[in-house]
Amino acid sequence: MKLDGSTALVTGTNRGMGHHFATQLIERGATVYATARRPELVDVPGAKVLRLDITDQASVDEVARSAGDVDVLINNAAFTAGSNLVTGDMDAIRAVMDSNYYGALAMIRAFAPILARNGGGAILNVLSVAAWNTVAGNSAYAAAKSAEWGLTNGVRVELADQGTLVAALVPGLVGTETLLDYAERTGATFPDGAVLDPADVVRLALDGLEAGDVEILDDMAVTAKAGLSGPPRAFTW
């Protein structure tokens, strides 16, 4: 997928990886719609900023009407604080599934016909190594990412005939505000070199998208996927 000259829409661009996706796509020659629930927080020079709540179908439909020239969709926005499945708050569990699974699905359903009209294009879903190794203390998030992995694989098959590349970015530990806040709140520490710079992960993702890869993994994710042939394991670092 050639990104130079493409038109991309990125969800969740007010911070973290979404901000880096929007910025780096512009650097690669793409036109970018930078979206967020609070567009006033988006600071991406050169981007077209739109308000978008991926869990609100009316908001998704409005953005699809406004961005009919898109040929690259980056599903990055996600709620992460789902807590435990057995003891956690059910509203939080529903919220994490609503954004990671149903929100991504709503975006894909809205933009699949747009991508088809514009030549096929590409979809990149931002997942997590938690899709393959559950997370003690936030098993709801891991379950939601597992569901999104299944969603990605299903959509890839369904959109193959229209020429749409459907790819998954599966990173391990990424030094976003979310992870750093978690570490500060819980006292968690990580081995040297285990936490990746978000800009480097986004660069890996866009390189993989341009190469036509359907799964884009860092070293931690490679190890986690290889472990799927054995018994289920919790995520460790």
C-alpha positions in Angstrom: 0.0 0.0 0.0 1.6 3.3 -1.1 1.1 5.9 1.5 2.5 8.9 -0.4 -0.5 10.4 -2.1 -3.0 8.4 0.0 -5.8 9.8 2.2 -5.9 8.4 5.7 -8.2 8.6 8.6 -6.8 7.9 12.1 -8.9 7.5 15.2 -7.8 8.7 18.6 -5.2 11.3 17.5 -5.3 13.6 20.5 -2.3 11.8 22.1 -0.1 8.7 22.1 0.2 6.4 19.0 -2.7 8.1 17.3 -0.9 11.4 17.3 2.2 9.7 15.9 0.2 7.9 13.2 -1.3 11.2 12.0 2.0 13.0 12.1 4.1 10.3 10.4 1.4 9.8 7.7 1.7 13.5 6.8 5.4 13.2 6.7 5.1 10.3 4.2 2.9 12.4 1.9 -0.6 11.4 3.0 -3.6 13.6 3.5 -4.8 12.9 7.0 -8.1 13.2 8.8 -7.2 13.3 12.5 -10.1 12.4 14.7 -10.9 12.4 18.4 -13.8 12.6 20.8 -12.4 16.0 21.8 -11.0 17.5 18.6 -9.8 20.6 20.4 -7.0 18.5 21.9 -5.7 17.4 18.5 -2.4 19.1 17.6 -1.3 17.7 14.2 -0.2 20.5 11.9 -1.5 19.9 8.4 -4.3 17.5 9.4 -8.0 17.9 8.8 -9.5 17.5 12.3 -12.9 15.9 12.9 -14.8 15.0 16.0 -15.4 11.3 16.2 -16.7 9.0 18.9 -16.3 5.5 17.6 -18.9 4.1 20.0 -21.6 6.5 18.7 -23.0 5.3 15.4 -24.3 8.7 14.4 -20.8 10.2 14.9 -19.3 7.4 12.8 -21.8 8.0 10.0 -21.2 11.7 10.1 -17.5 11.3 9.7 -18.0 8.8 6.9 -20.0 11.4 5.0 -17.3 14.0 5.6 -14.4 11.8 4.6 -15.4 10.1 1.4 -12.0 10.2 -0.1 -10.3 8.0 2.4 -8.3 5.0 1.2 -6.5 4.2 4.5 -8.3 3.6 7.8 -6.3 3.4 11.0 -8.4 2.0 13.9 -6.3 3.2 16.9 -8.8 4.6 19.4 -9.5 2.3 22.3 -10.7 2.3 25.9 -8.3 0.3 28.1 -9.5 0.4 31.6 -11.7 -2.7 31.7 -10.4 -4.3 34.9 -11.0 -8.0 35.7 -13.7 -10.1 34.1 -14.9 -11.8 37.2 -14.7 -9.0 39.8 -14.6 -5.9 37.7 -17.3 -3.3 37.0 -19.6 -4.6 34.2 -20.1 -1.1 32.7 -16.3 -0.8 32.4 -16.1 -4.3 30.8 -18.8 -3.3 28.3 -17.0 -0.1 27.6 -13.7 -1.7 26.8 -15.4 -4.2 24.5 -17.6 -1.5 22.9 -14.5 0.6 21.8 -12.0 -2.1 20.9 -14.4 -4.5 19.2 -17.7 -2.8 18.3 -16.1 0.6 17.7 -13.6 -0.8 15.3 -16.3 -2.8 13.6 -18.5 0.3 13.2 -15.7 2.1 11.5 -14.9 -0.8 9.2 -18.6 -1.2 8.2 -18.9 2.5 7.5 -15.7 2.8 5.5 -15.5 -0.5 3.6 -17.7 0.8 0.8 -15.7 4.0 0.7 -12.4 2.1 0.4 -14.0 -0.1 -2.4 -15.0 3.0 -4.3 -11.4 4.4 -3.9 -9.6 1.4 -5.2 -9.5 -1.0 -2.2 -7.0 0.7 0.1 -6.1 -0.6 3.5 -7.3 -1.0 7.1 -4.9 -1.2 10.0 -6.2 -2.3 13.4 -4.1 -1.5 16.4 -4.2 -4.5 18.7 -1.9 -5.6 21.5 0.1 -8.6 22.6 -2.6 -8.9 25.2 -4.7 -10.5 22.5 -2.5 -13.6 22.9 -1.5 -13.4 26.6 -4.1 -12.3 29.0 -3.3 -9.5 31.5 -3.7 -10.1 35.2 -5.6 -7.1 36.6 -7.1 -6.2 33.2 -8.3 -9.4 31.7 -11.3 -7.5 30.1 -8.9 -5.5 27.9 -7.1 -8.7 26.9 -10.4 -10.3 26.0 -11.4 -7.3 24.0 -8.2 -7.3 22.0 -8.6 -11.1 21.4 -12.0 -10.3 20.0 -10.5 -7.5 17.8 -7.9 -10.0 16.5 -10.7 -12.3 15.4 -12.5 -9.4 13.9 -9.4 -8.4 11.9 -9.0 -11.9 10.6 -12.7 -12.1 9.6 -12.8 -8.8 7.9 -9.6 -9.6 6.0 -11.4 -12.5 4.4 -14.6 -10.6 3.7 -12.9 -7.6 2.1 -10.3 -9.6 0.0 -12.5 -9.5 -3.1 -12.6 -5.7 -3.1 -8.8 -5.5 -2.9 -8.6 -4.1 0.7 -5.5 -4.9 2.7 -6.5 -5.6 6.3 -3.6 -5.6 8.7 -3.1 -5.9 12.4 -0.4 -4.1 14.4 0.4 -6.2 17.5 2.8 -4.4 19.8 4.1 -5.4 23.2 4.9 -2.6 25.7 4.6 0.8 24.2 5.5 3.9 26.2 2.3 5.7 25.8 0.7 7.9 28.5 -1.6 5.0 29.3 1.2 2.6 30.1 3.3 5.2 32.0 0.2 6.2 34.1 -0.4 2.5 34.9 3.2 2.0 36.0 3.1 5.1 38.2 -0.2 4.0 39.7 0.8 0.4 40.4 4.5 0.7 40.9 5.2 -1.6 38.0 8.7 -1.7 36.6 9.9 -2.9 33.2 13.2 -4.4 32.1 15.6 -2.2 30.3 14.6 -1.9 26.6 11.2 -3.6 27.1 9.2 -0.4 26.6 9.2 0.8 23.0 9.0 4.4 21.9 5.5 5.0 20.3 7.1 6.8 17.4 9.2 3.7 16.6 6.1 1.4 16.8 4.2 3.6 14.4 7.1 3.7 12.0 7.2 -0.2 12.1 3.5 -0.2 11.5 3.6 2.1 8.5 6.6 0.3 7.0 4.6 -3.0 7.3 1.5 -1.4 5.8 3.5 -0.2 2.8 5.1 -3.7 2.4 1.6 -5.3 2.4 2.1 -7.2 5.7 -1.1 -8.6 7.3 0.4 -8.8 10.8 3.0 -6.4 12.0 4.8 -7.6 15.2 7.5 -6.4 17.4 9.9 -8.9 19.2 7.6 -9.3 22.2 4.6 -10.1 20.0 6.6 -12.6 17.9 7.4 -14.5 21.1 3.8 -14.3 22.3 2.3 -15.6 19.1 4.8 -18.5 19.0 3.6 -19.4 22.5 0.0 -19.9 21.2 1.1 -23.5 20.3 1.5 -24.2 24.0 -0.8 -23.8 27.1 -2.4 -20.4 27.7 -0.2 -17.9 29.6 -0.6 -14.6 31.4 1.3 -11.6 30.0 4.6 -11.1 31.6 7.6 -8.9 30.9 
